[in-house]
Amino acid sequence: MPEDPFADLATYAALPRLTGLALNADGTRLVAAMQQPDSKCARYASSLWEIPLGAGEPVRLTRSEKGEGAPAFRPDGTLLFTSARPDPDGDDDEAALWTLPPVGEPTVLSRRPGGLGGAVVAADSGAVLLAGSRLTHSTDEDDAQRRTARKDRKINAILHTGMPIRYWDHELGDESSRLLLLAPGAEEPVDLAPDATTELTQAAYSISADASTIATTWRARRRHGRAPATIAVIDVATGKRSIVAAEDGWDFGSPVISPDGRSIALGAERDATFETPVSAGLTIVPVEGGAPVPVQVGDLWPTEWVWSRDSGTLFVAGDLHGRGAVLAVDPLTGAVARRLADDAVYSSLCPTPDGATIFALRSAMDSAPTPVRLDTGVTDQTPGALATPAPTPELPGSVVELDVAVADGVSVHSWLFLPPPSDTPAPVMQWIHGGPFGSYNSWSWRWNPWVAVAHGWAVILPDPALSTGYGQGCIDRAWPYLADVVWHEVEAVLDHVLERPDVDPTRVALLGASFGGFMTNWIAGHTDRFGAIVTHAGLWALDQQHATTDAAHYKTGIFGTVAEHPEWYADYSPHNSVDKIVTPMLIAHGNRDYRVPVSEALRLWWDLVSRFDGEPEAMPHRFLQLTGENHWVLSPANAEIWWDAVLGFCAEHVLGEPWTPSTLL
């Protein structure tokens, strides 16, 4: 490995990365899923590793070219995972549910046409709740035959009857999602909602410890393309289904049923409108009826929640003040009993059966996700680190935490990443995060500032208005998506940093993706202070994007039409300022991006090319089209190409250095 793996792009793309944890029933075995490139470096594949809870080194448990993921334990200690690895007794390449006993080789536990995924295990009974699918016009009896016919004849036509028809990077409508229960000893799973058509699309679900009760999201289609998210409870014995959380103007999601089956913790998000900002919270709903209990998390933006084994505590993780936190909540009152940690972002929470310990993945700006141990009885603790198969490489620089005053009573939390001290001030990259409801508070493998630092750049990561973890006021002050307010706060942070003697105020680039790409596109038409602008998956013509995104019901519900809000569209749709753009722009976009369709990049590219009054080879703008990628760049090779283009383009136009594009192109 090179001395600095962040400097060598191929080495960086190949670094292993942890994605999830699973704990067995008695709290003695912890397993992690870890991604690495496959043998051809064409895709990331997961393997499962055992993490020692005491002394020792991690042990690899699975090996296959296809990879294994979504680990979960049954009460008897067998480890479940999903994989499309070859079955010695068959040739089906769809994901099946596999079981790995404490001693022995893995075997297929269940297989179904269309594949299986998302295994959730009932803690006491060992029943497994799974996601599956069936062709929309099939029955269980003819589904396999019809799938084979479609595959053999290369049929990919879909006849839609309503919305949604896409989600992030894949098509909807050809299959109907199923919610399946595999009982202990059973060979075939049972369909828990045989009458469902589109209601279980992208469902989140959970199961009580005795497997008697299921909680799931349920999206019944309504008029005008709406499908509000409600929460349904299914009684497994009778098949009876009842809606326990549904309210006009609200969406409910991520239901987590308590082990005793009496309560459901779920996310609640208010439907935003042009006048009403997004508002998200967490509530606890009694299964048998009664008043819901709002969880009082303060400024924390909840991202994950899990019950203690005795159902007496709800553990909540989320964004908080530029970092993250884990809270212990009293489910009877919704009050926070303790704040276990607030130094980093925590995910994949795994409480032990006695409730004394939580194992989790900890992620920070200077640390890749790594397994740790938290004591549930201690407040604001330093977590105990566990051995990891994916340690954080030595960092190529340093990071500084900032709070910059941008207005009366308003400060913006930011991070500044710096290369080692030098006699020459470092050039600067100003990044703007996506979302917009997000935060620069944890490690990112995609947009990792340490890669830029290793190539000599200082990188500024601000959390301006619309960021999460700073309370409702942070969102309200730039609603609805007021680009000028966000830019004012970002620019104030930039100006503050550029006063430092170790950075060069004359050599600055601007970068952003998704909402950050919308911002870079808008800023390009409102200032010439940057030497280069990189816009990835950015919104360009808002009247076009709002109706073509996979979330059209959401975007049009907020912003309406140009006729309804003409001044807003005139001021904030970036395409209206195209004639003012003078800064060289690198556009990067994936063809399979349905959240921000590639039509945004195509229209931006045409608007730039058609207005350039010169020979084509002299045009400074570039378009990196990633025909097989989605909203993100997920293959190792394409990630390497993307980084090469970003660093090379910025070096050419900000530093005056020649750029020869990657030989992989």
Summary of the structure (lengths in Angstrom):
residues: 665
radius of gyration: 25.1
end to end distance: 23.9
largest distance: 74.4
contacts: 2245
relative contact order: 0.08
helix: 18%
strand: 35%
